[in-house]
Amino acid sequence: MAARANILIVEDSPTQTKLLRLILEDRGYIIDSAPNGVKALECVRAKKPNLVITDIVMPEMDGFALCKVLKSDPDLKNIPVMLLTSLSDPQDVIKGLQAGADNFLTKPYESTFLISQIQHIFANLELRNIWDSNSEIEIMFSGQKYFINSDRMQIVDLLLSTYENAVQKNNELHKAHDDLIEIHRQLEQKNNDLERLNQNLLQALAEVKTLSGLLPICAHCKKIRDDDGYWNQIESYMAKRVDVEFTHGICPDCAKKFYPDVVSKIKLKF
């Protein structure tokens, strides 16, 4: 079917309607919308859309009831109906079969998967018309008896769409699992980086703490007492606590005092 097909959106949420409209109009479909099943019936009878996409939980008339009314009307029964559902209850599938739905789409959905399902529905329309309708089918499910009026092709399409939705959700879960593993790996790396930064910070703070406050130093030999009570040469004390190396020399005053002969010979300039 051509991309300019007309699709009716039946959804009581304006936000969901707008989102779905944007997706479909972007693919070239002509879109109408209705806020509930009653308004949708008026629109279907007036415009005969090529496809109805309807939410299930709505006021006045839900999606199952809308679908059942459409499929009971000889003039409207060939219009395919896609149900938007969370599929939280397996009986939703049975109710969909009873109502004559053509396709399930679970929410939330990816736009590409939605479009592929719509294309599948349109591709099978002509094929389905070739099949003859079957008599009513009686089935038992969860201890209850159900009567299914859908033809064989419609049942196959609905069950396949349900299975495809399950596969799609399973793929999404796998991707989410892989994403969580990657996020966990990144968090571990960030945690290791923070641990290293914390260790560096603690080390820096320890060095700052060591060199802060009052230093007990001998007034004569200039040795410094460390935290353990030992007296150290100033150069060895400092070398342990700051990133420097000491070289030994002699200042002019000490040279004159202790080495006057040498000073006079080499004529130091002060």
N, C-alpha and C positions, 0 to 999 in steps of 0.2 A: 504494500500500500504506500502511496506517496507520503512524503514527509509532511504535507500540508493537511493531514488528517485532523479532524476536530475531536478534542478530548474534553470531557467534562470532569472537573475535580469536585468531589463532594467531601467537604471538610469543615468542621465547625470552628477550627482554629485559624484565625486570619494569618498568623505567622507561618503555619504549615502550608496554608494555601499559597501564600506569596512565594515561599521557597520552591514549592512544586511547580508553580507557574513559571518562575524564572528558568528552572531546569528545562522544562518542556518547550517554552517559547524559544529558548536558545537553540533548540534542535529543529525549529521551524514548524512546530505544531500550533494549531489554532486552539486557544484555551477559553473555556467558560468555567464558571464556578458556581456552587450552591452551598449554603451553610448547613443544610440538613437534607434528609431523604425526601421530605415533602416538596421542598423547592426544587430538588433534583428531578423529581418526576415531571414537574411542570416544564423544566428545561429540556428534558429528554423528549417529551412529546412534541415540543415546539421545534426543536432543532435536529433531532435524530443524530446525536454524535456518533463517531466511529468507535469510541471507547469511553467507558465510565471508570474512573478511579475513585474509590470511595473508602473513607474511614469506616470503622465498624461502630465505635462508640460515639453516638451523636444524639441530640435531643429530638423529640417528636417521632423520628423514624430512624432506626439504626441501619448500618450497612447491610446486615443480613436480610432485614425486611425489605429494603430497597431492591436488593438483588432479586429476591424472590418475586416481587411484584413485576419487575422488568422481564424476568424469564417466564412469567405466567401470561404475559401479554403477547399474542401472536405477532403484533406489529413491531414489538421491541425485543423479543427474545433472542434475536441474532446479534444484538449489540453486546460485545464482550464486556465483562465486568471484572475489574481487578480490586481485590480487597486489601486494604492497608491494615496490618495487624501486628501485634507483638508476638503472636503465636505462643502465648504463655500457657494456654490450655489446649491439649490435643483435640478436645471436642470442637475447637474452632474449625478444624479441617472438616469434620463431619457436618457441622452447621453450614460450612461453605459449600459442600457437596449438595446438601439438602436445598440450599438456596439457588444452586445452579451457577455458582461463581466459576469464572474461567481461570483465575490466577490469584496467587497470594503474593504479597510483598511485605516483608517484615520491616518494622521501624525500630531504630533509624536505618536508613538505606543509603547506599552509595549511588550517585547519579548515573554512573556508567552501567551499573547493574540494573537500575530502573529502566534505562533506555533499551538495554538488551532484552528485557522481559517484554516491553511494549512491542519491539520489533518481532519477537517470537509470536506474540498474539496475532499480529497482523499477518504474519507469514502463514499461520495455520488456519486463517479464516476460511479460505477457499477449500482447503483440504477437509475441514470439518463439515462443510456443507455437503460433501459427497457421502458422508456416513449417514446411515439411517438411524433414526432415534430408536432407543430400546425401551422396553417396558420397565416398570418400576422395580427397583432392586431393594430387597430387604436385608439389612445387616444388623449384627449385634456388636456393640462397643461399650465397654465398661459397664456391662450389665443392663444396658438400655437398647431398645430396638429403634432403628432408624430406617426411613424409607428414602431412597435416592432416586430422583427422576432424571438426573443428568445422563446424557448419552455417553457412550464409551470413550469417545475422543475427548470429550470435555473432562471426564474423570481422569483420564491419563494426563491431560495437560495440567490439571489442578494439582495432581499428586506430584508430577515432575517439577512444577514450580515450587511446591513445598519442599521437595528434596533439594532443589537448587538453592533455595533460601537457606536451608540447613548447612549446605556445603559452603555457601558464601559466609555465613556467620562463623563457621568453623575456621575458615581461612583468616577471617578478621581476628579471631581469638589467637590463632597462631602468630599472626603479625604483632598483636598486642603483647604476647608473651615474649617474642624476640625483642621488641622495643623495650620491655621491662628489663630484660637481661642486659641490654646495652646500657640502659640508664643506670642499672646497678653497678655495672663495670665502671662507668664514668664517675659515679658517686664514690666508689672505692678509690679510684685514682685521685679524685679531689680530696678525699679524706687523708690519703697518704701524703699528698702535697701539703695539706694543712698541718699534719703531724710534724713534717719536716720543718715547716715554717715556725711552728710552736716551739720545737726544740731549739732552733736557732735563736728565737726570741728569748727563751729562758736562759740560754747561754750568754746572750748579750746582756740581759738583765743582771745575771750573776757577776759578770765582769764589771758592770757599772757599779753594782753594789760593793764589790771588793775595793774599788778605787774611790768610794765616796766616804764622807765622814772624816774623823780624826785618825791620823796615822801616828802611832807611838814611835818616835825616832830618838836615838841616843844623842844627847847634846854634844858628846865628844867624838865618838867614832862614826856617828851618823848611820848606824845600823837600824833597821826597822824591825819591829816585832810583828810576827804574823798572828793569825787567829788561833794557832796552836800554842802560842807562847814562845816560839823560837825566834832568835834574833838573826836576821839575814842582811847581807850586804845589800845596799840599796839597788845595785844593778841586777842582782839575782832576784830580788823581790819584784821589781818592776817587770823583768823579763817574763815572769810567770803569769803576769796579769794583763799585759798590753802587747800588741803585736809590733814590737820594736827589738832591735839588737843594739847592744852598747859597744862602743869603741873607746879605748882608754887614751887619754891625752893629759896635758897639764896646762893649767891656766897661768897667765903671766905672774900673778901674785905669788903663787906657790913656786913657780920656777925661780923667782928672785929669793924667796925665803929658804928653799931647800937646795937649790943648785946655783948659787951666786957665781961660782967660777965658770960654769958652763954658759951662763947667760952673758957674762962679760966677754967670753970668747966668741960666741956666735952673734953677739950684738943684736939681740932680739929687739924688734921694734914694737913699742907698745903705744 
